[in-house]
Amino acid sequence: MGMKFNSFLREELSVIDIQVAMERGEITSKELTMYYLHRIAKYDQDGQRINSMLEINPEAIFIAEALDEERQVKGARGPLHGIPVVLKDNIETKDFMHTSAGVIALENYVAEQDAFLVKKLREAGAVILGKANMTELANGMSSTMWAGYSSRGGQTLNPYGDPKLYVGGSSSGSAVAVASNFAVLSIGTETDASILSPAIQNSVVGIKPTVGLISRRGLIPFTYSQDTAGPMARTVTDAAILLGALTGVDKDDVATYKSERRIHQDYSIFLDATGLKGARIGVYTNASKTFYESEEYDETLFNNVIQVLREQGAVIIEDIEIPSFHRDWKWGVPQYELKHSLNNFLVNLPSHMPVHSLADLIQFNKCSQEKTLKYGQDKLELRDNLPNTLRDPDYLNAKLEDLYFSQEQGIDYTLKKYNLDAIMFPSYIGSTISAKAGYPSIAVPAGYMKNGRPFGVTFAGTAFSEDVLIKLAFSYEQASKLRKAPELY
């Protein structure tokens, strides 16, 4: 006999719907948690084998029961009370789950403390459901590795039709888990495009915030300069609610200090359906020819977005120029910083762990290559030859140029020149310039191509303009309402 579920659990539920139902006693967090675990068993690990989840929190049901009890006794803590959330597998949790970034050498690593954002989630009453699969080491392993693949987790699939469809990365599992309704919300991380790309490929909303809005403490690092976590959800509303729970100054992360006056604890106040009225949006149409010929672009769908923005009263400035957009960006920052930051992470691992440096990891992988080196490790080997001091002139110049060309000669230049509220990019082609600047972006679904592949757009702005971007994205989403759930079987 199959399990019977509460009739309330029939469709994709939003945070607010769930809170209302919980207050009325129509549903409990325990029932909700069990429902998602059932879906993970049925579609993620069996059936279609979408494979977005790496690990399930063995305590999830107990946590949900405790939060149900607390609601009865004291009332709800806030909008995330009892809501299941999935974390990317490079986010540390102090519990019975491992944090491995998809790496087999780290499959038994149990962190000694929660990442700052995990502590915030637990305080907000979220149920941490499990860890999501990701491109191994946030795509720091191999230049031929397929997005969404890790040695520990295997290949995550795109739930929209053809299993060979590009899934986007590196927060592949986080995007797919919310797209497939295996959780209400998830957290991804981004160095460059790692939230935006899978959000767009899987028709979900992803917010890549300003670096420093959310503490970086407790993330297995890739860079110092660009890394940030961010929310992923099926709607702009849910993403905005989750963002507010993650922000805060962290005494152990200096990047958060500058955000003290710019943080909002509640981003839902910017969910204004008329937010596009009078907004000045620059549309970037000057990407490379190869992008427009790629499978990630659909001209009709992109023009439809511009049409909706106009109908909602936005002032559209087309053919804007971003002076540095096409510059030959140097990759010195991620290359040098990955080695330095990852070595610092590995050297602090408990003594019983098999690896304590990048060199150890490379050697470990060679010794078990059947399991670990399906795509090789050329990226790791390249970085292991770099110095480990961050004083190299190539690195220092790249760091300074990244900031100058992405900020003053990039996003800020364009916003000022055309007096814009935000820039809109097709798909996620603006990810690099925004990431190098440390500036926020939000990816929103914008329909489906003829073959069923999701399409989306990205709104980008200057430092700490999340409030503006959420307002524009929400207004667009409400006017277009294009997102459809994937058909799982």
C-alpha positions as CSV (number, residue, x, y, z in Angstrom):
1,M,0.0,0.0,0.0
2,G,1.2,3.5,-0.8
3,M,1.6,6.3,1.7
4,K,-1.3,8.6,2.1
5,F,-0.6,12.3,2.2
6,N,-2.5,15.2,3.4
7,S,-4.6,16.6,0.5
8,F,-3.0,20.0,1.1
9,L,0.2,18.6,-0.4
10,R,-1.0,18.5,-3.9
11,E,1.1,21.2,-5.7
12,E,4.1,23.4,-5.4
13,L,3.6,25.3,-2.2
14,S,4.9,28.7,-1.3
15,V,6.2,29.7,2.1
16,I,3.2,31.9,2.8
17,D,0.6,29.3,1.8
18,I,2.3,26.8,4.1
19,Q,2.4,29.2,7.1
20,V,-1.3,29.9,6.7
21,A,-2.1,26.2,6.5
22,M,0.1,25.5,9.6
23,E,-1.5,28.2,11.6
24,R,-5.0,26.8,10.7
25,G,-3.8,23.3,11.7
26,E,-4.3,22.0,8.2
27,I,-0.8,20.7,7.9
28,T,2.2,20.1,10.1
29,S,5.9,20.6,9.5
30,K,6.3,16.8,10.1
31,E,3.8,16.0,7.4
32,L,5.5,18.4,5.0
33,T,9.0,17.0,5.8
34,M,7.8,13.4,5.2
35,Y,6.1,14.5,1.9
36,Y,9.4,15.9,0.6
37,L,11.3,12.8,1.7
38,H,8.8,10.7,-0.1
39,R,9.3,12.7,-3.3
40,I,13.0,12.4,-3.0
41,A,12.7,8.6,-2.6
42,K,10.3,8.4,-5.5
43,Y,11.8,10.7,-8.2
44,D,15.3,11.7,-7.1
45,Q,16.7,8.4,-6.0
46,D,14.3,6.2,-7.9
47,G,12.1,6.5,-11.0
48,Q,13.7,9.2,-13.1
49,R,16.7,9.3,-10.8
50,I,17.2,13.0,-11.0
51,N,19.9,12.7,-8.3
52,S,19.9,16.2,-6.9
53,M,20.4,15.1,-3.3
54,L,23.6,13.9,-1.8
55,E,22.6,13.3,1.8
56,I,19.5,13.4,3.9
57,N,19.5,14.9,7.4
58,P,18.7,11.9,9.7
59,E,17.2,14.3,12.2
60,A,14.9,16.1,9.8
61,I,11.6,14.6,11.1
62,F,12.6,15.1,14.8
63,I,13.4,18.7,14.0
64,A,10.0,19.2,12.3
65,E,8.2,17.6,15.2
66,A,10.0,19.9,17.7
67,L,9.0,22.9,15.6
68,D,5.4,21.7,15.4
69,E,5.4,21.4,19.2
70,E,6.9,24.9,19.6
71,R,4.3,26.4,17.3
72,Q,1.6,24.9,19.6
73,V,3.2,26.2,22.7
74,K,4.7,29.6,21.8
75,G,3.6,30.3,18.2
76,A,5.7,30.5,15.1
77,R,9.2,32.2,15.1
78,G,8.6,33.7,11.7
79,P,7.9,32.8,8.0
80,L,10.5,30.0,7.9
81,H,9.1,28.2,10.9
82,G,8.9,24.5,10.0
83,I,9.9,25.0,6.3
84,P,12.2,22.4,4.8
85,V,15.4,23.8,3.2
86,V,18.1,22.1,1.3
87,L,21.8,23.2,1.5
88,K,24.5,22.9,-1.2
89,D,27.1,20.3,-0.1
90,N,29.9,22.9,0.5
91,I,28.0,24.5,3.4
92,E,29.1,23.2,6.8
93,T,26.6,21.8,9.3
94,K,27.2,20.7,12.9
95,D,25.0,17.6,12.9
96,F,25.1,14.1,11.5
97,M,25.5,15.2,7.9
98,H,28.8,15.4,6.0
99,T,30.1,18.4,4.1
100,S,32.2,17.3,1.2
101,A,31.7,19.6,-1.9
102,G,31.1,16.3,-3.7
103,V,34.7,15.2,-3.1
104,I,35.2,11.5,-2.1
105,A,38.2,12.4,0.1
106,L,35.8,14.5,2.2
107,E,32.9,12.0,2.3
108,N,33.4,11.4,6.1
109,Y,34.1,15.1,7.0
110,V,31.7,16.2,9.8
111,A,32.1,20.0,10.6
112,E,32.6,21.1,14.2
113,Q,30.3,24.1,13.8
114,D,27.4,25.3,11.7
115,A,28.2,27.8,8.9
116,F,27.0,31.3,10.0
117,L,24.1,31.1,7.5
118,V,23.1,27.6,8.9
119,K,23.0,29.0,12.4
120,K,20.7,31.8,11.1
121,L,18.4,29.2,9.4
122,R,18.1,27.1,12.5
123,E,17.3,30.2,14.5
124,A,14.6,31.1,12.0
125,G,13.0,27.7,12.5
126,A,13.9,26.1,9.1
127,V,14.1,22.3,8.9
128,I,17.4,21.4,7.2
129,L,16.3,18.6,5.0
130,G,19.7,17.5,3.5
131,K,22.6,18.4,1.3
132,A,22.3,18.8,-2.4
133,N,24.7,17.5,-5.1
134,M,26.9,20.0,-6.8
135,T,29.6,20.2,-9.5
136,E,32.5,18.8,-7.6
137,L,34.6,21.4,-5.7
138,A,32.3,24.1,-7.3
139,N,33.8,23.2,-10.7
140,G,37.4,23.5,-9.5
141,M,38.3,20.0,-10.5
142,S,38.4,19.5,-14.3
143,S,37.9,21.6,-17.4
144,T,35.9,18.7,-19.0
145,M,33.7,17.9,-16.0
146,W,30.0,18.1,-16.8
147,A,28.0,20.6,-14.7
148,G,26.2,18.8,-11.9
149,Y,28.6,15.9,-11.6
150,S,30.6,15.0,-8.5
151,S,32.6,11.9,-7.8
152,R,30.6,11.4,-4.5
153,G,27.1,12.2,-5.9
154,G,27.3,11.3,-9.6
155,Q,25.4,13.3,-12.2
156,T,22.4,15.5,-11.4
157,L,19.8,15.7,-14.2
158,N,17.7,18.5,-15.5
159,P,14.1,17.7,-14.6
160,Y,12.7,19.4,-17.7
161,G,12.4,16.6,-20.2
162,D,15.6,15.4,-22.0
163,P,18.0,14.0,-19.4
164,K,20.9,15.2,-21.5
165,L,19.7,18.8,-21.1
166,Y,22.3,21.0,-19.6
167,V,21.7,21.3,-15.8
168,G,23.9,24.3,-15.0
169,G,26.3,24.5,-12.1
170,S,27.8,24.5,-9.7
171,S,24.7,24.7,-7.4
172,S,23.0,22.2,-9.7
173,G,21.4,20.1,-7.0
174,S,20.2,23.1,-5.1
175,A,18.3,24.4,-8.2
176,V,17.0,21.0,-9.2
177,A,15.7,20.2,-5.7
178,V,13.5,23.3,-5.6
179,A,12.5,22.9,-9.3
180,S,11.4,19.3,-8.7
181,N,9.6,20.1,-5.4
182,F,11.9,18.1,-3.2
183,A,12.0,21.0,-0.7
184,V,10.4,24.5,-0.5
185,L,13.7,26.4,-0.6
186,S,17.4,25.8,-1.1
187,I,20.8,27.5,-0.7
188,G,23.4,27.7,-3.4
189,T,26.8,29.4,-3.6
190,E,28.4,31.3,-6.4
191,T,31.8,32.4,-7.4
192,D,30.8,33.1,-11.0
193,A,27.4,32.0,-12.4
194,S,27.1,29.1,-9.9
195,I,23.7,30.2,-8.6
196,L,22.5,32.1,-11.8
197,S,23.3,29.4,-14.3
198,P,21.4,26.5,-12.6
199,A,18.6,28.8,-11.7
200,I,18.0,29.7,-15.3
201,Q,18.5,26.1,-16.6
202,N,16.0,24.7,-14.1
203,S,13.4,27.5,-14.2
204,V,13.8,28.7,-10.7
205,V,14.6,32.1,-9.0
206,G,18.2,32.5,-7.8
207,I,19.6,35.5,-5.9
208,K,23.3,36.0,-6.0
209,P,23.7,38.7,-3.4
210,T,26.4,41.4,-2.9
211,V,29.5,39.8,-1.5
212,G,29.4,40.5,2.3
213,L,25.6,40.5,2.6
214,I,25.7,36.9,3.8
215,S,28.7,35.6,5.8
216,R,31.1,33.4,4.0
217,R,32.1,31.6,7.2
218,G,31.5,27.8,7.0
219,L,31.6,27.5,3.2
220,I,34.2,25.3,1.6
221,P,35.9,28.1,-0.3
222,F,36.8,28.7,-3.9
223,T,37.9,32.4,-3.7
224,Y,38.0,35.1,-1.1
225,S,37.0,37.9,-3.4
226,Q,33.9,36.5,-5.1
227,D,32.3,33.7,-3.0
228,T,28.8,34.1,-1.6
229,A,25.9,31.9,-0.7
230,G,22.4,32.8,-1.9
231,P,18.8,31.7,-1.9
232,M,17.0,29.6,-4.6
233,A,13.2,29.2,-4.7
234,R,10.3,28.7,-7.1
235,T,9.1,32.3,-6.7
236,V,10.7,35.7,-6.1
237,T,8.6,36.0,-2.9
238,D,10.1,32.8,-1.4
239,A,13.6,33.8,-2.4
240,A,13.2,37.2,-0.8
241,I,11.9,35.7,2.4
242,L,14.8,33.3,2.5
243,L,17.4,36.1,1.8
244,G,16.3,38.1,4.8
245,A,16.9,35.1,7.1
246,L,20.5,34.7,5.9
247,T,21.9,38.2,6.2
248,G,23.8,39.7,9.1
249,V,27.1,41.0,10.3
250,D,29.4,38.2,11.4
251,K,32.2,39.1,13.7
252,D,34.3,36.3,12.0
253,D,33.8,37.5,8.4
254,V,35.2,40.9,7.7
255,A,33.4,41.1,4.3
256,T,30.1,41.5,6.2
257,Y,31.3,44.6,8.2
258,K,30.5,47.1,5.4
259,S,26.9,45.8,5.1
260,E,25.8,46.9,8.6
261,R,23.7,49.9,7.4
262,R,22.7,48.2,4.1
263,I,21.2,44.9,5.5
264,H,17.4,44.3,5.5
265,Q,16.1,41.6,7.8
266,D,13.0,41.5,5.7
267,Y,13.2,41.7,1.9
268,S,9.5,40.9,1.5
269,I,8.7,44.6,1.9
270,F,10.1,45.1,-1.6
271,L,7.7,42.7,-3.3
272,D,5.8,45.4,-5.2
273,A,3.7,44.2,-8.1
274,T,3.8,47.7,-9.6
275,G,7.6,47.9,-9.1
276,L,8.4,48.2,-12.9
277,K,6.4,51.4,-13.2
278,G,8.8,54.1,-14.1
279,A,11.8,51.9,-13.5
280,R,14.7,52.6,-15.9
281,I,16.1,49.3,-17.1
282,G,19.1,48.9,-19.5
283,V,18.8,45.9,-21.7
284,Y,22.1,44.4,-22.6
285,T,22.0,43.1,-26.2
286,N,25.6,43.2,-27.1
287,A,26.8,39.8,-26.0
288,S,29.0,37.6,-28.3
289,K,27.7,36.1,-31.5
290,T,28.4,32.6,-30.1
291,F,26.0,33.3,-27.3
292,Y,23.1,34.3,-29.6
293,E,23.8,31.1,-31.7
294,S,23.9,28.9,-28.6
295,E,21.2,26.7,-27.2
296,E,20.9,29.0,-24.1
297,Y,19.4,31.9,-26.1
298,D,15.9,32.3,-27.5
299,E,15.2,35.6,-29.3
300,T,11.4,35.4,-29.2
301,L,11.4,34.7,-25.4
302,F,13.9,37.5,-24.7
303,N,11.8,40.0,-26.8
304,N,8.7,38.9,-24.9
305,V,10.4,39.8,-21.6
306,I,11.2,43.3,-22.9
307,Q,7.6,43.6,-24.1
308,V,6.2,42.7,-20.6
309,L,8.6,45.2,-18.9
310,R,7.3,48.0,-21.3
311,E,3.7,47.0,-20.7
312,Q,4.3,47.3,-16.9
313,G,5.5,50.9,-17.4
314,A,9.3,50.4,-17.3
315,V,11.5,52.7,-19.4
316,I,13.6,50.4,-21.5
317,I,17.0,51.6,-22.8
318,E,18.2,49.2,-25.4
319,D,21.7,48.7,-26.8
320,I,23.4,50.0,-23.6
321,E,27.2,49.9,-23.6
322,I,29.2,48.4,-20.7
323,P,32.8,49.4,-21.6
324,S,34.6,46.5,-20.0
325,F,32.1,43.7,-20.9
326,H,34.1,42.2,-23.7
327,R,37.5,42.6,-22.1
328,D,39.8,39.6,-21.8
329,W,39.3,39.0,-18.1
330,K,42.3,37.5,-16.4
331,W,41.5,34.4,-14.3
332,G,44.3,35.1,-11.8
333,V,41.9,35.7,-8.9
334,P,40.0,32.4,-8.9
335,Q,43.2,30.5,-9.7
336,Y,45.4,31.8,-7.0
337,E,42.7,32.2,-4.4
338,L,41.4,28.6,-4.9
339,K,44.8,27.2,-4.0
340,H,45.3,29.5,-1.0
341,S,41.7,29.2,0.4
342,L,41.3,25.5,-0.2
343,N,44.7,24.8,1.4
344,N,43.7,26.8,4.4
345,F,40.5,24.8,4.6
346,L,42.2,21.4,4.2
347,V,45.0,22.1,6.6
348,N,42.5,22.7,9.4
349,L,40.6,19.4,8.9
350,P,40.8,16.9,11.8
351,S,43.9,14.8,11.8
352,H,42.0,11.6,10.9
353,M,40.9,13.0,7.5
354,P,42.9,11.6,4.6
355,V,43.9,14.9,3.0
356,H,45.3,18.2,4.4
357,S,46.4,20.0,1.3
358,L,45.7,20.4,-2.4
359,A,48.7,18.1,-3.1
360,D,47.3,15.5,-0.8
361,L,43.9,15.7,-2.6
362,I,45.5,15.3,-6.0
363,Q,47.4,12.2,-4.7
364,F,44.3,10.7,-3.0
365,N,42.4,11.0,-6.3
366,K,45.2,9.3,-8.2
367,C,45.1,6.4,-5.8
368,S,41.4,5.8,-6.3
369,Q,41.0,7.1,-9.8
370,E,38.3,4.6,-10.8
371,K,36.0,6.5,-8.4
372,T,37.5,9.9,-8.4
373,L,38.8,10.8,-11.8
374,K,36.1,10.2,-14.3
375,Y,36.9,13.7,-15.8
376,G,40.5,14.0,-14.5
377,Q,41.7,16.8,-12.4
378,D,43.6,19.2,-14.7
379,K,42.2,22.3,-12.9
380,L,43.6,21.1,-9.5
381,E,46.9,20.2,-11.0
382,L,47.3,23.5,-12.7
383,R,46.6,25.4,-9.5
384,D,48.9,23.2,-7.4
385,N,51.8,24.5,-9.4
386,L,51.0,28.1,-8.4
387,P,52.7,29.8,-5.4
388,N,50.7,29.8,-2.2
389,T,51.4,33.3,-1.0
390,L,49.1,35.7,-2.9
391,R,51.9,38.1,-3.6
392,D,52.4,37.2,-7.2
393,P,52.2,40.3,-9.5
394,D,49.8,38.5,-11.9
395,Y,47.4,37.8,-9.1
396,L,47.6,41.3,-7.5
397,N,47.1,43.0,-10.9
398,A,44.2,40.7,-11.8
399,K,42.6,41.5,-8.4
400,L,42.9,45.3,-8.9
401,E,41.8,45.1,-12.6
402,D,38.8,42.9,-11.8
403,L,37.5,45.5,-9.4
404,Y,38.3,48.6,-11.5
405,F,36.9,47.2,-14.8
406,S,33.8,45.5,-13.3
407,Q,32.8,48.4,-11.0
408,E,34.0,51.8,-12.3
409,Q,34.3,50.8,-15.9
410,G,31.6,48.3,-15.8
411,I,28.3,48.1,-13.9
412,D,28.5,51.5,-12.1
413,Y,29.6,53.3,-15.2
414,T,26.6,52.0,-17.2
415,L,24.1,52.6,-14.4
416,K,25.3,56.2,-14.1
417,K,25.7,56.9,-17.8
418,Y,22.1,55.9,-18.6
419,N,20.6,56.7,-15.2
420,L,19.5,53.1,-14.7
421,D,17.9,51.3,-11.8
422,A,19.2,47.9,-13.1
423,I,20.6,46.1,-16.1
424,M,18.8,43.1,-17.6
425,F,20.8,40.4,-19.3
426,P,19.6,37.4,-21.4
427,S,20.2,34.1,-19.5
428,Y,23.2,34.7,-17.2
429,I,25.7,36.3,-19.5
430,G,26.3,39.1,-17.0
431,S,27.5,36.8,-14.3
432,T,31.2,37.4,-14.7
433,I,31.2,41.1,-14.6
434,S,28.8,41.1,-11.6
435,A,30.8,38.4,-9.8
436,K,34.1,40.2,-10.2
437,A,32.5,43.4,-8.9
438,G,30.9,41.5,-6.0
439,Y,27.6,42.9,-7.0
440,P,24.1,41.3,-6.8
441,S,22.0,39.6,-9.5
442,I,18.7,37.9,-9.6
443,A,17.7,35.2,-12.1
444,V,14.1,34.8,-13.0
445,P,12.3,32.2,-15.2
446,A,11.2,33.7,-18.6
447,G,9.5,30.8,-20.4
448,Y,10.5,27.6,-22.3
449,M,12.0,27.0,-25.7
450,K,10.3,24.7,-28.2
451,N,12.3,21.7,-27.0
452,G,11.1,22.4,-23.4
453,R,14.4,23.9,-22.2
454,P,13.9,26.6,-19.7
455,F,14.9,30.2,-20.5
456,G,15.5,33.0,-18.0
457,V,16.8,36.5,-17.6
458,T,19.0,38.2,-15.0
459,F,18.5,41.6,-13.4
460,A,21.8,43.1,-12.1
461,G,22.7,46.2,-10.1
462,T,25.3,47.9,-7.9
463,A,26.4,46.9,-4.4
464,F,23.5,46.3,-2.0
465,S,20.8,46.9,-4.6
466,E,19.0,43.6,-3.7
467,D,15.9,45.6,-2.7
468,V,15.6,47.2,-6.2
469,L,16.3,43.9,-8.0
470,I,13.7,42.0,-6.0
471,K,11.1,44.7,-6.7
472,L,11.8,44.6,-10.5
473,A,12.0,40.8,-10.6
474,F,8.8,40.4,-8.6
475,S,6.9,42.8,-10.7
476,Y,8.1,41.0,-13.9
477,E,7.2,37.6,-12.4
478,Q,3.7,38.7,-11.4
479,A,3.0,40.2,-14.8
480,S,4.4,37.2,-16.8
481,K,3.7,34.1,-14.5
482,L,5.6,31.8,-16.9
483,R,7.1,29.2,-14.6
484,K,5.7,25.7,-14.9
485,A,6.6,22.7,-12.8
486,P,8.6,19.9,-14.5
487,E,6.7,16.7,-15.2
488,L,8.3,14.0,-13.1
489,Y,7.6,10.3,-13.7
